[in-house]
């Protein structure tokens, strides 16, 4: 069924998003990221106590490719 679209104002589109106006069969945004974090990272909640005196994150990624994204 054809789409009827009125006025559209796009403020911003991030790098991992898709913007489409009208009919579409399939939309699949693709993005990938590699995150390194030390001890005590990614903790959420209230009243958390973390005592990490020496925190080191050693990275040795020789192949530079983990899983290709098509």
C-alpha positions as CSV (number, residue, x, y, z in Angstrom):
1,X,0.0,0.0,0.0
2,X,1.5,3.3,-1.0
3,X,2.4,5.7,1.9
4,X,1.4,9.3,2.0
5,X,3.9,11.4,3.9
6,X,3.4,15.0,4.9
7,X,6.1,17.4,6.0
8,X,9.1,15.9,7.7
9,X,11.9,17.6,9.7
10,X,14.9,15.5,10.5
11,X,17.1,17.0,13.3
12,X,19.8,14.4,13.3
13,X,20.5,10.8,12.3
14,X,23.1,8.9,14.2
15,X,25.7,6.7,12.6
16,X,24.0,3.4,13.6
17,X,20.5,4.3,12.5
18,X,18.3,4.2,9.4
19,X,16.1,7.0,8.1
20,X,13.3,6.0,5.6
21,X,10.3,7.7,4.2
22,X,7.7,5.7,2.4
23,X,7.2,2.0,1.8
24,X,10.0,-0.4,2.7
25,X,10.3,-4.2,2.7
26,X,13.2,-4.7,5.2
27,X,15.4,-2.4,7.2
28,X,18.4,-3.7,9.1
29,X,20.9,-1.3,10.6
30,X,24.3,-2.8,11.2
31,X,27.0,-1.6,13.7
32,X,29.7,-3.2,15.7
33,X,31.9,-2.1,18.6
34,X,34.7,-3.5,20.7
35,X,34.8,-2.4,24.3
36,X,37.6,-2.8,26.8
37,X,37.0,-2.0,30.4
38,X,38.8,-2.6,33.7
39,X,37.7,-3.8,37.0
40,X,34.7,-2.0,38.5
41,X,33.4,-0.9,35.1
42,X,29.7,-1.1,34.0
43,X,28.4,-1.3,37.6
44,X,25.0,0.2,38.0
45,X,22.7,0.6,41.0
46,X,22.6,2.6,44.2
47,X,24.9,2.1,47.2
48,X,27.6,0.2,45.3
49,X,31.1,0.2,46.9
50,X,34.0,-0.8,44.7
51,X,37.6,-0.9,45.9
52,X,40.0,-1.6,43.0
53,X,43.4,-0.4,44.0
54,X,45.3,-1.3,40.8
55,X,43.2,-2.0,37.7
56,X,44.8,-2.6,34.4
57,X,43.3,-3.8,31.2
58,X,45.8,-5.5,28.9
59,X,44.8,-5.8,25.2
60,X,46.6,-8.1,22.9
61,X,44.4,-8.5,19.8
62,X,46.7,-9.6,17.0
63,X,44.1,-10.6,14.4
64,X,42.2,-7.2,14.7
65,X,39.1,-9.0,13.3
66,X,36.7,-10.9,15.6
67,X,33.6,-11.5,13.5
68,X,32.8,-9.8,10.2
69,X,29.6,-7.9,9.9
70,X,27.9,-8.1,6.5
